[in-house]
């Protein structure tokens, strides 16, 4: 089972906090809490960005992409409604 606390938050802390953490919320997005992450999950920006789809700013913008396993976990969470669980 993919959960926010057990699966998604550790990915975000490891790969996203450098740019989207409380100390440096680029794009005005602080993913250290569920609220901003839920916003971009719900409107589709998160899925587009992590999959590097056309029309989205690819995330991460530099360095290696997320592994397909991590992408699949995030997409599962998004498809489940991005719950705060």
Helices and strands as residue ranges (DSSP letters): I 4-8, H 9-15, H 17-20, G 26-28, H 34-42, H 45-50, H 68-79
